[in-house]
Amino acid sequence: MPHTTTARPAPISAPALTAEARAHHAERMRAQLADFWGKPLHGIPYGMEVLRTMFITVTGHDLHFDGAMHYLDLCDNSAAAYRTSDVWVAPHSMGQRIAEHTHLTSDSIAVGNLEDVAPARDGLVYFPTPIRLEGLHPIHGLAWHMVGTGEDLIVDIETITATRLIPTRLPPLLAASTKLPRTPYCPNSLATLRSNVLNGYSNPDPFGAAGPATILALLLAFWDLRRPTAAPDNPDPADEDIVNVPQHATEGTKPRSRGRGRKNKRPARAPRKRRIRIIHEPAHRPTTSQPRPTADATGPNWKDDTLRWEVSQKHQNRCPNPHQHRAIIEAGGECKPVQVPVRAHVNGPKGRDIDPRRAVRIVPDHHAIRP
């Protein structure tokens, strides 16, 4: 008999998660990160263990007493912020749009009044499709915490990745000695902006993380692409939805016993709800609609026939002390430029074809943040 082959049916693709399922996922991430920073494990939270490892990658030494107290306060503040954070679920395409945002391809970022543009004092955004930047671990979430106001404002920014990826680049001894949470996600970088001075808490490469400048750019790009709403309680249906989900319980928490007597047979209290904000797919576009620049205006003035062009990886001389540059020069000092890489990217007006004939030098991967 002739041999006959039967074609295998095409695999059935898994259905996309509903908005409610993504909201539950984001709420679980928020609760687990609050535990990461605040729940003690033998007296010390997981967050302290990771901060200690970040400190060692920079200095090569273990924490001294004052540094340990500072990091413990940082853990407490972060845990408190996560307990009250506003939570967003980003659209699937937002990760790619953030990676292509001008903040990620420019050599500088104008940092204005963050209190005016921040959608919340404490916030967390979950990316169902993570942000992917070359050479870094995928970013599944961004979080920010704001303390103080005015000139005393401090902004802490975290990138969140898959926990299983964090040990893959750490030195073996550090990877073996660092206690990581058993949750799917864990912060892999932390940056602080204070008085327009940006600092990081670690050597980012062993954590597959971005540098402080890129972390700030990621946050500002999300704020720019997210359309504002009048109030969280009454959003514009064209921009985002509010999904109320039960507040995720802390792992290991047991419900209070009400006893076995008849008098204690009251109905159980309804679980607390949290409002998760689902951003609609077409709604994430820049919030500021600027008019086309005139001849006197600064910035790009694309003609109607301008095409996009590819920029290959290059290097450019940049100041190694961007925040103190003016003070150093005024004091008679000198800032010798250093070579920084220019990431390969595409420049020009979005939504147009590529011009293969055009090749120009363009901006580097920004390590300088100018106020």
C-alpha positions, 0 to 999 in steps of 0.5 A: 500500500502506498504510504500516505501522510496526514498533515498535522493540524495547525496549532491552536493559538492561545487566546489573548488575555482579557483586560481583567486577566491583565489587571489581575496580573498587574495587581499581583505584580504590585503586591509581590513587589511591595512584599519584595521591598517590605516583607522581612525574610529572617529580619531582612527583606529581599530588596535589601539583599538585591541592593547589597549585591548592587552595592558590591558590583560597584564598590567590591565591598560589603555594606557598612553600617550607615549604608545598610541603614540607608538601604533599609530606609529605602526598602521601607519607603519603596514598600510603602509606595507600592502599597498605595501605587496607581497601577496601569496596564500598557497596550501590547504595542507600547513597549516597542513605541517606548523603545523607539521614542525620541527620549531613547534616541536623543543625546539629551532630555530636557527635564522639566517640572516632574510634578506637573507631568507625572500621572501619579506620585507613586505608580507602576506600569505593567507591560504585557509585551515587554520593552526590549532594548539591545543587550538588556533584559526585557523590561516587564514593568516600570515603577516610580516613587516621588518623595518631597516637593519642589527643590527637595523632590526625589524620584526613585525609578525602577525597571522590573524584569524576570527574576530568573534572568537576574543571576545569568550575568552576575558573577557566580559567587554573587549569584549564589549568595544573593537571595532572590524572591520566588516571584516571577518579577524582580527589580533589576535597576534603581535610579534616583533623580534629586535636584537634577542630579541622576544617580544609579545604585549599581553597575547595570551590566551584570544585572542586564539593566539600563543605565540611569539616563536610559531609565529616566528616558524610559519613564519620561517616554511612558509618561509622554505616550500615556494620554492623561485623563481628567480623574482616575475615577472618571476616565475618558472611555476612549483613553482607558478603562478602570478594572476593579480587581480584588486586592492581592493577598500577601503570601503567607497571610492567613485570614483572621479566625472568627471562632466556631461559636454561633455568635461569630457566624457573621458573613465574611467581609468583602475583599478590598478592591483595587482600581487598575487602569487599562490603557487602550491600544490606540490611545498611547500617543504623545500628550503634547501636540506641538505645531509644525516648527517654523524657520525660527524654531529649533528642532527638526522641520521635516518637509513633506517629502522627507524620508527616514534614514538608518544610522549605524552604530557609531561613537561620539565624544561626550562630557564625562561630567554632564551634571557638573560641567558648567561648575567645573568650567567656571572654576577653571577646570577641564572636562576631557571628552570620552567616547560613548557608543551610538546605538544603531537606529532609524531617524526621521519622521515616523510612518514614512519609508526608508531612504537607503541613500541617506547616511548621516551621523546622529546622536549617541546613546544618551548618558547625559541628562541636562535639566 
